[in-house]
Amino acid sequence: MSGPVGIVSEVNNAVNSGSYSWLYVLNLVALLTINLGIFNLLPIPALDGGRLLFLIIEAVRRKPVKPEHEGMVHAIGMAALLLLMGVVTVSDIIKLV
């Protein structure tokens, strides 16, 4: 797992890889885009997959989830994602040093 610092490091490695560096950079960009799309669809609150999960729950229950409850779940999910992002970024910085 790598955060923004690790991604920049890998892009730098791809750019400095040799004569076909543009091909490596394009492959890296394609992989990053695919990974971001898949991660965004995971059923984690505060992501699109979390919203889809709530829509499925509402369809099964045939009754909407209270906005206060949904908002709280999304807020907790966003806090967890921000915490994970901080931990991964610190880990990337430690790897560079």
C-alpha positions as CSV (number, residue, x, y, z in Angstrom):
1,M,0.0,0.0,0.0
2,S,1.3,3.4,-0.9
3,G,0.1,6.9,-0.5
4,P,0.8,10.1,-2.4
5,V,4.5,10.2,-1.4
6,G,5.0,6.6,-2.6
7,I,3.1,7.3,-5.8
8,V,5.3,10.3,-6.7
9,S,8.4,8.2,-5.9
10,E,7.2,5.4,-8.3
11,V,6.4,7.9,-11.0
12,N,9.9,9.3,-10.6
13,N,11.3,5.8,-11.0
14,A,9.2,5.2,-14.1
15,V,10.3,8.5,-15.7
16,N,14.0,7.8,-15.0
17,S,13.7,4.1,-16.2
18,G,15.3,4.5,-19.6
19,S,14.5,5.0,-23.3
20,Y,10.9,3.8,-23.1
21,S,10.1,5.7,-19.9
22,W,6.9,7.2,-21.4
23,L,5.5,3.7,-21.8
24,Y,6.2,2.9,-18.2
25,V,4.6,6.1,-17.1
26,L,1.5,5.4,-19.1
27,N,1.3,1.9,-17.7
28,L,1.6,3.3,-14.2
29,V,-1.1,5.9,-14.8
30,A,-3.4,3.2,-16.2
31,L,-2.9,1.0,-13.2
32,L,-3.4,3.9,-10.7
33,T,-6.6,4.8,-12.5
34,I,-8.0,1.3,-12.4
35,N,-7.0,0.8,-8.8
36,L,-8.6,4.1,-7.8
37,G,-11.8,3.1,-9.6
38,I,-12.0,-0.3,-7.8
39,F,-11.2,1.2,-4.4
40,N,-13.9,3.8,-4.9
41,L,-16.5,1.1,-5.4
42,L,-15.7,-0.8,-2.2
43,P,-18.6,-0.7,0.2
44,I,-16.8,1.7,2.6
45,P,-18.8,4.6,4.1
46,A,-17.9,8.0,2.5
47,L,-17.1,6.3,-0.9
48,D,-19.4,5.7,-3.8
49,G,-19.6,2.0,-2.9
50,G,-20.8,3.0,0.6
51,R,-23.6,5.0,-1.0
52,L,-24.5,2.1,-3.2
53,L,-24.6,-0.1,-0.1
54,F,-27.1,2.3,1.5
55,L,-29.2,2.3,-1.7
56,I,-29.3,-1.5,-1.7
57,I,-30.3,-1.5,2.0
58,E,-33.1,0.9,1.3
59,A,-34.3,-1.2,-1.6
60,V,-34.4,-4.3,0.5
61,R,-36.0,-2.6,3.5
62,R,-38.3,-0.6,1.2
63,K,-37.9,2.3,3.6
64,P,-35.2,5.0,3.6
65,V,-32.5,5.1,6.2
66,K,-32.7,8.1,8.5
67,P,-30.4,10.9,7.1
68,E,-28.9,11.4,10.6
69,H,-27.8,7.8,10.8
70,E,-26.5,7.7,7.2
71,G,-24.6,11.0,7.8
72,M,-23.1,9.6,11.0
73,V,-21.9,6.4,9.3
74,H,-20.4,8.4,6.4
75,A,-18.7,10.8,8.9
76,I,-17.1,7.9,10.7
77,G,-16.1,6.3,7.5
78,M,-14.5,9.5,6.3
79,A,-12.6,9.9,9.6
80,A,-11.3,6.3,9.2
81,L,-10.2,7.0,5.6
82,L,-8.4,10.2,6.6
83,L,-6.7,8.4,9.5
84,L,-5.6,5.6,7.1
85,M,-4.3,8.2,4.6
86,G,-2.2,9.8,7.4
87,V,-0.8,6.5,8.5
88,V,0.1,5.5,4.9
89,T,1.7,8.9,4.2
90,V,3.8,8.8,7.3
91,S,4.9,5.2,6.4
92,D,5.9,6.4,2.9
93,I,8.0,9.2,4.4
94,I,9.7,6.8,6.7
95,K,10.5,4.5,3.8
96,L,12.2,7.4,2.0
97,V,14.3,8.5,4.9
